[in-house]
Amino acid sequence: MPKNLTARKKWSDLTSGQRTAVIMVGCVQLSLAAAAWADLARRPAEEVAGSKAKWAAIIAINWVGPIAYFTRGRRAVSKVVS
């Protein structure tokens, strides 16, 4: 296997565009996790599928956790208008 495919790059080896991309992806991931944790904190336990502690831990898993929470962790709430 060629050496350049197995070597890890250092931050200083990245171009400014690559650095910007890494920072942007990180910001999006952190924003998604923060939104999921905020929603979980405000949502009553009856509206969460499973325990809130379990979902708080799952949200910490990069990308997969927050997306799983938003797709599977929240129960649909039927609101009755009188």
Biopython code that builds the backbone (N, CA, C, O; Angstrom):
import numpy as np
from Bio.PDB.StructureBuilder import StructureBuilder

atoms = [
    (1, "MET", "N", (0.843, -1.166, 0.000)),
    (1, "MET", "CA", (0.000, 0.000, 0.000)),
    (1, "MET", "C", (0.902, 1.248, 0.000)),
    (1, "MET", "O", (1.879, 1.302, 0.747)),
    (2, "PRO", "N", (0.584, 2.233, -0.820)),
    (2, "PRO", "CA", (1.399, 3.439, -0.853)),
    (2, "PRO", "C", (1.415, 4.138, 0.502)),
    (2, "PRO", "O", (0.425, 4.128, 1.233)),
    (3, "LYS", "N", (2.521, 4.724, 0.811)),
    (3, "LYS", "CA", (2.706, 5.362, 2.108)),
    (3, "LYS", "C", (1.740, 6.514, 2.336)),
    (3, "LYS", "O", (1.267, 6.691, 3.458)),
    (4, "ASN", "N", (1.430, 7.299, 1.318)),
    (4, "ASN", "CA", (0.583, 8.466, 1.491)),
    (4, "ASN", "C", (-0.865, 8.118, 1.853)),
    (4, "ASN", "O", (-1.583, 8.990, 2.341)),
    (5, "LEU", "N", (-1.312, 6.902, 1.640)),
    (5, "LEU", "CA", (-2.667, 6.507, 2.003)),
    (5, "LEU", "C", (-2.777, 6.105, 3.471)),
    (5, "LEU", "O", (-3.868, 6.142, 4.040)),
    (6, "THR", "N", (-1.678, 5.726, 4.080)),
    (6, "THR", "CA", (-1.722, 5.284, 5.465)),
    (6, "THR", "C", (-1.263, 6.353, 6.442)),
    (6, "THR", "O", (-1.538, 6.252, 7.637)),
    (7, "ALA", "N", (-0.574, 7.366, 5.961)),
    (7, "ALA", "CA", (-0.069, 8.413, 6.853)),
    (7, "ALA", "C", (-1.186, 9.365, 7.244)),
    (7, "ALA", "O", (-2.016, 9.743, 6.418)),
    (8, "ARG", "N", (-1.196, 9.746, 8.512)),
    (8, "ARG", "CA", (-2.181, 10.702, 8.997)),
    (8, "ARG", "C", (-1.638, 12.104, 8.808)),
    (8, "ARG", "O", (-0.449, 12.356, 9.003)),
    (9, "LYS", "N", (-2.518, 13.009, 8.429)),
    (9, "LYS", "CA", (-2.108, 14.396, 8.251)),
    (9, "LYS", "C", (-2.203, 15.140, 9.573)),
    (9, "LYS", "O", (-3.072, 14.870, 10.402)),
    (10, "LYS", "N", (-1.310, 16.059, 9.742)),
    (10, "LYS", "CA", (-1.360, 16.952, 10.891)),
    (10, "LYS", "C", (-2.168, 18.183, 10.497)),
    (10, "LYS", "O", (-2.344, 18.472, 9.313)),
    (11, "TRP", "N", (-2.653, 18.897, 11.499)),
    (11, "TRP", "CA", (-3.421, 20.112, 11.251)),
    (11, "TRP", "C", (-2.612, 21.071, 10.374)),
    (11, "TRP", "O", (-3.163, 21.707, 9.475)),
    (12, "SER", "N", (-1.324, 21.174, 10.631)),
    (12, "SER", "CA", (-0.475, 22.096, 9.879)),
    (12, "SER", "C", (-0.285, 21.668, 8.419)),
    (12, "SER", "O", (0.114, 22.478, 7.582)),
    (13, "ASP", "N", (-0.569, 20.401, 8.115)),
    (13, "ASP", "CA", (-0.450, 19.916, 6.740)),
    (13, "ASP", "C", (-1.677, 20.256, 5.892)),
    (13, "ASP", "O", (-1.620, 20.180, 4.665)),
    (14, "LEU", "N", (-2.774, 20.627, 6.530)),
    (14, "LEU", "CA", (-4.011, 20.908, 5.801)),
    (14, "LEU", "C", (-3.968, 22.296, 5.179)),
    (14, "LEU", "O", (-3.354, 23.217, 5.716)),
    (15, "THR", "N", (-4.633, 22.425, 4.035)),
    (15, "THR", "CA", (-4.758, 23.748, 3.417)),
    (15, "THR", "C", (-5.773, 24.561, 4.207)),
    (15, "THR", "O", (-6.495, 24.015, 5.041)),
    (16, "SER", "N", (-5.829, 25.841, 3.952)),
    (16, "SER", "CA", (-6.787, 26.678, 4.680)),
    (16, "SER", "C", (-8.222, 26.268, 4.348)),
    (16, "SER", "O", (-9.095, 26.347, 5.212)),
    (17, "GLY", "N", (-8.476, 25.840, 3.133)),
    (17, "GLY", "CA", (-9.813, 25.366, 2.765)),
    (17, "GLY", "C", (-10.191, 24.091, 3.502)),
    (17, "GLY", "O", (-11.333, 23.933, 3.934)),
    (18, "GLN", "N", (-9.232, 23.179, 3.645)),
    (18, "GLN", "CA", (-9.491, 21.942, 4.377)),
    (18, "GLN", "C", (-9.721, 22.234, 5.857)),
    (18, "GLN", "O", (-10.587, 21.625, 6.485)),
    (19, "ARG", "N", (-8.951, 23.158, 6.411)),
    (19, "ARG", "CA", (-9.146, 23.535, 7.816)),
    (19, "ARG", "C", (-10.537, 24.131, 8.021)),
    (19, "ARG", "O", (-11.225, 23.811, 8.991)),
    (20, "THR", "N", (-10.936, 24.989, 7.107)),
    (20, "THR", "CA", (-12.258, 25.603, 7.190)),
    (20, "THR", "C", (-13.339, 24.531, 7.122)),
    (20, "THR", "O", (-14.311, 24.587, 7.876)),
    (21, "ALA", "N", (-13.185, 23.562, 6.237)),
    (21, "ALA", "CA", (-14.170, 22.490, 6.101)),
    (21, "ALA", "C", (-14.266, 21.665, 7.384)),
    (21, "ALA", "O", (-15.364, 21.324, 7.824)),
    (22, "VAL", "N", (-13.128, 21.346, 7.979)),
    (22, "VAL", "CA", (-13.126, 20.569, 9.221)),
    (22, "VAL", "C", (-13.829, 21.345, 10.333)),
    (22, "VAL", "O", (-14.618, 20.773, 11.086)),
    (23, "ILE", "N", (-13.548, 22.632, 10.438)),
    (23, "ILE", "CA", (-14.188, 23.463, 11.464)),
    (23, "ILE", "C", (-15.692, 23.555, 11.222)),
    (23, "ILE", "O", (-16.470, 23.476, 12.172)),
    (24, "MET", "N", (-16.113, 23.719, 9.978)),
    (24, "MET", "CA", (-17.541, 23.831, 9.665)),
    (24, "MET", "C", (-18.284, 22.532, 9.975)),
    (24, "MET", "O", (-19.378, 22.561, 10.539)),
    (25, "VAL", "N", (-17.696, 21.399, 9.610)),
    (25, "VAL", "CA", (-18.325, 20.111, 9.900)),
    (25, "VAL", "C", (-18.441, 19.910, 11.415)),
    (25, "VAL", "O", (-19.459, 19.425, 11.910)),
    (26, "GLY", "N", (-17.398, 20.284, 12.134)),
    (26, "GLY", "CA", (-17.436, 20.192, 13.597)),
    (26, "GLY", "C", (-18.513, 21.079, 14.201)),
    (26, "GLY", "O", (-19.203, 20.672, 15.136)),
    (27, "CYS", "N", (-18.660, 22.291, 13.671)),
    (27, "CYS", "CA", (-19.697, 23.209, 14.166)),
    (27, "CYS", "C", (-21.102, 22.666, 13.905)),
    (27, "CYS", "O", (-21.984, 22.768, 14.758)),
    (28, "VAL", "N", (-21.297, 22.100, 12.740)),
    (28, "VAL", "CA", (-22.610, 21.524, 12.420)),
    (28, "VAL", "C", (-22.920, 20.366, 13.360)),
    (28, "VAL", "O", (-24.039, 20.254, 13.860)),
    (29, "GLN", "N", (-21.934, 19.505, 13.603)),
    (29, "GLN", "CA", (-22.150, 18.353, 14.477)),
    (29, "GLN", "C", (-22.449, 18.812, 15.905)),
    (29, "GLN", "O", (-23.365, 18.287, 16.538)),
    (30, "LEU", "N", (-21.696, 19.773, 16.416)),
    (30, "LEU", "CA", (-21.945, 20.285, 17.766)),
    (30, "LEU", "C", (-23.295, 20.981, 17.871)),
    (30, "LEU", "O", (-23.983, 20.855, 18.883)),
    (31, "SER", "N", (-23.674, 21.711, 16.833)),
    (31, "SER", "CA", (-24.982, 22.377, 16.828)),
    (31, "SER", "C", (-26.114, 21.362, 16.837)),
    (31, "SER", "O", (-27.112, 21.546, 17.534)),
    (32, "LEU", "N", (-25.963, 20.307, 16.075)),
    (32, "LEU", "CA", (-26.976, 19.257, 16.035)),
    (32, "LEU", "C", (-27.116, 18.584, 17.397)),
    (32, "LEU", "O", (-28.229, 18.343, 17.863)),
    (33, "ALA", "N", (-25.987, 18.282, 18.033)),
    (33, "ALA", "CA", (-26.014, 17.665, 19.356)),
    (33, "ALA", "C", (-26.608, 18.622, 20.383)),
    (33, "ALA", "O", (-27.403, 18.201, 21.223)),
    (34, "ALA", "N", (-26.238, 19.899, 20.334)),
    (34, "ALA", "CA", (-26.769, 20.880, 21.284)),
    (34, "ALA", "C", (-28.272, 21.031, 21.125)),
    (34, "ALA", "O", (-28.993, 21.138, 22.117)),
    (35, "ALA", "N", (-28.749, 21.039, 19.895)),
    (35, "ALA", "CA", (-30.193, 21.135, 19.657)),
    (35, "ALA", "C", (-30.919, 19.903, 20.195)),
    (35, "ALA", "O", (-32.001, 20.020, 20.771)),
    (36, "ALA", "N", (-30.330, 18.730, 20.009)),
    (36, "ALA", "CA", (-30.945, 17.501, 20.508)),
    (36, "ALA", "C", (-30.987, 17.492, 22.033)),
    (36, "ALA", "O", (-32.005, 17.126, 22.621)),
    (37, "TRP", "N", (-29.879, 17.895, 22.686)),
    (37, "TRP", "CA", (-29.855, 17.930, 24.153)),
    (37, "TRP", "C", (-30.834, 18.972, 24.691)),
    (37, "TRP", "O", (-31.488, 18.730, 25.705)),
    (38, "ALA", "N", (-30.945, 20.117, 24.035)),
    (38, "ALA", "CA", (-31.886, 21.149, 24.473)),
    (38, "ALA", "C", (-33.321, 20.652, 24.349)),
    (38, "ALA", "O", (-34.140, 20.860, 25.245)),
    (39, "ASP", "N", (-33.617, 19.995, 23.235)),
    (39, "ASP", "CA", (-34.965, 19.447, 23.053)),
    (39, "ASP", "C", (-35.257, 18.385, 24.110)),
    (39, "ASP", "O", (-36.350, 18.352, 24.674)),
    (40, "LEU", "N", (-34.292, 17.526, 24.374)),
    (40, "LEU", "CA", (-34.466, 16.468, 25.369)),
    (40, "LEU", "C", (-34.697, 17.056, 26.759)),
    (40, "LEU", "O", (-35.527, 16.553, 27.517)),
    (41, "ALA", "N", (-33.971, 18.114, 27.093)),
    (41, "ALA", "CA", (-34.109, 18.734, 28.415)),
    (41, "ALA", "C", (-35.476, 19.375, 28.602)),
    (41, "ALA", "O", (-36.021, 19.359, 29.706)),
    (42, "ARG", "N", (-36.029, 19.933, 27.548)),
    (42, "ARG", "CA", (-37.322, 20.623, 27.640)),
    (42, "ARG", "C", (-38.519, 19.692, 27.478)),
    (42, "ARG", "O", (-39.622, 20.014, 27.921)),
    (43, "ARG", "N", (-38.311, 18.567, 26.858)),
    (43, "ARG", "CA", (-39.416, 17.650, 26.546)),
    (43, "ARG", "C", (-39.786, 16.822, 27.773)),
    (43, "ARG", "O", (-38.906, 16.266, 28.430)),
    (44, "PRO", "N", (-41.089, 16.732, 28.091)),
    (44, "PRO", "CA", (-41.516, 15.874, 29.210)),
    (44, "PRO", "C", (-41.134, 14.412, 28.945)),
    (44, "PRO", "O", (-41.094, 13.969, 27.797)),
    (45, "ALA", "N", (-40.858, 13.680, 30.013)),
    (45, "ALA", "CA", (-40.432, 12.284, 29.888)),
    (45, "ALA", "C", (-41.465, 11.430, 29.147)),
    (45, "ALA", "O", (-41.103, 10.465, 28.473)),
    (46, "GLU", "N", (-42.731, 11.777, 29.269)),
    (46, "GLU", "CA", (-43.783, 11.000, 28.586)),
    (46, "GLU", "C", (-43.685, 11.120, 27.066)),
    (46, "GLU", "O", (-44.203, 10.269, 26.343)),
    (47, "GLU", "N", (-43.035, 12.153, 26.586)),
    (47, "GLU", "CA", (-42.912, 12.371, 25.145)),
    (47, "GLU", "C", (-41.590, 11.853, 24.580)),
    (47, "GLU", "O", (-41.267, 12.106, 23.419)),
    (48, "VAL", "N", (-40.834, 11.136, 25.393)),
    (48, "VAL", "CA", (-39.553, 10.573, 24.957)),
    (48, "VAL", "C", (-39.692, 9.052, 24.910)),
    (48, "VAL", "O", (-40.193, 8.438, 25.852)),
    (49, "ALA", "N", (-39.249, 8.458, 23.818)),
    (49, "ALA", "CA", (-39.315, 7.004, 23.651)),
    (49, "ALA", "C", (-38.131, 6.382, 24.392)),
    (49, "ALA", "O", (-37.031, 6.306, 23.845)),
    (50, "GLY", "N", (-38.345, 5.945, 25.612)),
    (50, "GLY", "CA", (-37.273, 5.391, 26.427)),
    (50, "GLY", "C", (-36.880, 6.379, 27.505)),
    (50, "GLY", "O", (-37.561, 7.380, 27.726)),
    (51, "SER", "N", (-35.781, 6.091, 28.172)),
    (51, "SER", "CA", (-35.380, 6.969, 29.267)),
    (51, "SER", "C", (-34.592, 8.170, 28.732)),
    (51, "SER", "O", (-33.861, 8.068, 27.747)),
    (52, "LYS", "N", (-34.761, 9.289, 29.399)),
    (52, "LYS", "CA", (-34.049, 10.500, 29.012)),
    (52, "LYS", "C", (-32.537, 10.327, 29.214)),
    (52, "LYS", "O", (-31.748, 10.862, 28.436)),
    (53, "ALA", "N", (-32.135, 9.593, 30.239)),
    (53, "ALA", "CA", (-30.704, 9.371, 30.484)),
    (53, "ALA", "C", (-30.080, 8.580, 29.334)),
    (53, "ALA", "O", (-28.962, 8.872, 28.909)),
    (54, "LYS", "N", (-30.803, 7.584, 28.835)),
    (54, "LYS", "CA", (-30.305, 6.792, 27.708)),
    (54, "LYS", "C", (-30.127, 7.677, 26.478)),
    (54, "LYS", "O", (-29.109, 7.585, 25.792)),
    (55, "TRP", "N", (-31.097, 8.523, 26.198)),
    (55, "TRP", "CA", (-31.003, 9.381, 25.030)),
    (55, "TRP", "C", (-29.923, 10.441, 25.191)),
    (55, "TRP", "O", (-29.284, 10.818, 24.209)),
    (56, "ALA", "N", (-29.706, 10.928, 26.409)),
    (56, "ALA", "CA", (-28.642, 11.903, 26.633)),
    (56, "ALA", "C", (-27.289, 11.291, 26.284)),
    (56, "ALA", "O", (-26.431, 11.963, 25.712)),
    (57, "ALA", "N", (-27.099, 10.035, 26.622)),
    (57, "ALA", "CA", (-25.839, 9.350, 26.294)),
    (57, "ALA", "C", (-25.743, 9.063, 24.793)),
    (57, "ALA", "O", (-24.673, 9.207, 24.203)),
    (58, "ILE", "N", (-26.838, 8.666, 24.186)),
    (58, "ILE", "CA", (-26.832, 8.353, 22.751)),
    (58, "ILE", "C", (-26.536, 9.592, 21.920)),
    (58, "ILE", "O", (-25.837, 9.512, 20.910)),
    (59, "ILE", "N", (-27.061, 10.735, 22.340)),
    (59, "ILE", "CA", (-26.835, 11.979, 21.599)),
    (59, "ILE", "C", (-25.344, 12.301, 21.506)),
    (59, "ILE", "O", (-24.910, 12.949, 20.553)),
    (60, "ALA", "N", (-24.559, 11.854, 22.487)),
    (60, "ALA", "CA", (-23.125, 12.137, 22.491)),
    (60, "ALA", "C", (-22.367, 11.401, 21.383)),
    (60, "ALA", "O", (-21.209, 11.720, 21.117)),
    (61, "ILE", "N", (-22.998, 10.429, 20.741)),
    (61, "ILE", "CA", (-22.354, 9.691, 19.647)),
    (61, "ILE", "C", (-22.412, 10.558, 18.396)),
    (61, "ILE", "O", (-23.494, 10.933, 17.944)),
    (62, "ASN", "N", (-21.251, 10.874, 17.840)),
    (62, "ASN", "CA", (-21.171, 11.790, 16.699)),
    (62, "ASN", "C", (-22.158, 11.434, 15.598)),
    (62, "ASN", "O", (-22.296, 10.267, 15.230)),
    (63, "TRP", "N", (-22.825, 12.415, 15.090)),
    (63, "TRP", "CA", (-23.789, 12.381, 14.003)),
    (63, "TRP", "C", (-24.921, 11.397, 14.221)),
    (63, "TRP", "O", (-26.087, 11.779, 14.125)),
    (64, "VAL", "N", (-24.619, 10.170, 14.505)),
    (64, "VAL", "CA", (-25.638, 9.131, 14.619)),
    (64, "VAL", "C", (-26.582, 9.406, 15.787)),
    (64, "VAL", "O", (-27.796, 9.259, 15.646)),
    (65, "GLY", "N", (-26.046, 9.797, 16.922)),
    (65, "GLY", "CA", (-26.856, 9.998, 18.121)),
    (65, "GLY", "C", (-27.925, 11.069, 17.979)),
    (65, "GLY", "O", (-29.099, 10.785, 18.213)),
    (66, "PRO", "N", (-27.558, 12.299, 17.601)),
    (66, "PRO", "CA", (-28.587, 13.327, 17.454)),
    (66, "PRO", "C", (-29.619, 12.990, 16.382)),
    (66, "PRO", "O", (-30.809, 13.251, 16.558)),
    (67, "ILE", "N", (-29.170, 12.422, 15.290)),
    (67, "ILE", "CA", (-30.109, 12.057, 14.226)),
    (67, "ILE", "C", (-31.053, 10.964, 14.715)),
    (67, "ILE", "O", (-32.249, 11.008, 14.427)),
    (68, "ALA", "N", (-30.533, 9.989, 15.445)),
    (68, "ALA", "CA", (-31.386, 8.930, 15.994)),
    (68, "ALA", "C", (-32.400, 9.509, 16.969)),
    (68, "ALA", "O", (-33.560, 9.097, 16.976)),
    (69, "TYR", "N", (-31.970, 10.462, 17.793)),
    (69, "TYR", "CA", (-32.901, 11.069, 18.745)),
    (69, "TYR", "C", (-34.035, 11.771, 18.008)),
    (69, "TYR", "O", (-35.201, 11.584, 18.353)),
    (70, "PHE", "N", (-33.711, 12.573, 17.001)),
    (70, "PHE", "CA", (-34.752, 13.313, 16.289)),
    (70, "PHE", "C", (-35.660, 12.404, 15.473)),
    (70, "PHE", "O", (-36.824, 12.743, 15.257)),
    (71, "THR", "N", (-35.160, 11.258, 15.013)),
    (71, "THR", "CA", (-35.991, 10.362, 14.209)),
    (71, "THR", "C", (-36.719, 9.303, 15.037)),
    (71, "THR", "O", (-37.827, 8.902, 14.681)),
    (72, "ARG", "N", (-36.111, 8.842, 16.140)),
    (72, "ARG", "CA", (-36.697, 7.734, 16.893)),
    (72, "ARG", "C", (-36.947, 8.026, 18.371)),
    (72, "ARG", "O", (-37.698, 7.299, 19.021)),
    (73, "GLY", "N", (-36.338, 9.064, 18.901)),
    (73, "GLY", "CA", (-36.402, 9.301, 20.337)),
    (73, "GLY", "C", (-37.578, 10.109, 20.837)),
    (73, "GLY", "O", (-37.853, 10.142, 22.036)),
    (74, "ARG", "N", (-38.279, 10.767, 19.912)),
    (74, "ARG", "CA", (-39.400, 11.599, 20.322)),
    (74, "ARG", "C", (-40.711, 10.949, 19.913)),
    (74, "ARG", "O", (-40.869, 10.467, 18.791)),
    (75, "ARG", "N", (-41.638, 10.950, 20.847)),
    (75, "ARG", "CA", (-42.971, 10.410, 20.546)),
    (75, "ARG", "C", (-43.836, 11.505, 19.963)),
    (75, "ARG", "O", (-43.719, 12.677, 20.320)),
    (76, "ALA", "N", (-44.701, 11.098, 19.062)),
    (76, "ALA", "CA", (-45.648, 12.056, 18.481)),
    (76, "ALA", "C", (-46.677, 12.424, 19.532)),
    (76, "ALA", "O", (-47.175, 11.564, 20.258)),
    (77, "VAL", "N", (-46.987, 13.695, 19.608)),
    (77, "VAL", "CA", (-47.945, 14.172, 20.600)),
    (77, "VAL", "C", (-49.166, 14.663, 19.850)),
    (77, "VAL", "O", (-49.066, 15.506, 18.958)),
    (78, "SER", "N", (-50.331, 14.122, 20.224)),
    (78, "SER", "CA", (-51.582, 14.584, 19.624)),
    (78, "SER", "C", (-52.171, 15.664, 20.517)),
    (78, "SER", "O", (-52.458, 15.442, 21.693)),
    (79, "LYS", "N", (-52.342, 16.826, 19.930)),
    (79, "LYS", "CA", (-52.881, 17.954, 20.677)),
    (79, "LYS", "C", (-54.351, 18.115, 20.327)),
    (79, "LYS", "O", (-54.729, 18.148, 19.156)),
    (80, "VAL", "N", (-55.166, 18.214, 21.357)),
    (80, "VAL", "CA", (-56.599, 18.377, 21.172)),
    (80, "VAL", "C", (-56.920, 19.859, 21.322)),
    (80, "VAL", "O", (-56.613, 20.482, 22.338)),
    (81, "VAL", "N", (-57.538, 20.399, 20.295)),
    (81, "VAL", "CA", (-57.928, 21.813, 20.327)),
    (81, "VAL", "C", (-59.392, 21.874, 20.716)),
    (81, "VAL", "O", (-60.243, 21.255, 20.078)),
    (82, "SER", "N", (-59.675, 22.620, 21.759)),
    (82, "SER", "CA", (-61.083, 22.713, 22.187)),
    (82, "SER", "C", (-61.648, 24.086, 21.946)),
    (82, "SER", "O", (-62.815, 24.335, 22.248)),
]
sb = StructureBuilder()
sb.init_structure("model")
sb.init_model(0)
sb.init_chain("A")
sb.init_seg("    ")
for serial, (resi, resn, name, xyz) in enumerate(atoms, 1):
    if name == "N":
        sb.init_residue(resn, " ", resi, " ")
    sb.init_atom(name, np.array(xyz, "f"), 0.0, 1.0, " ", f" {name:<3s}", serial, name[0])
structure = sb.get_structure()
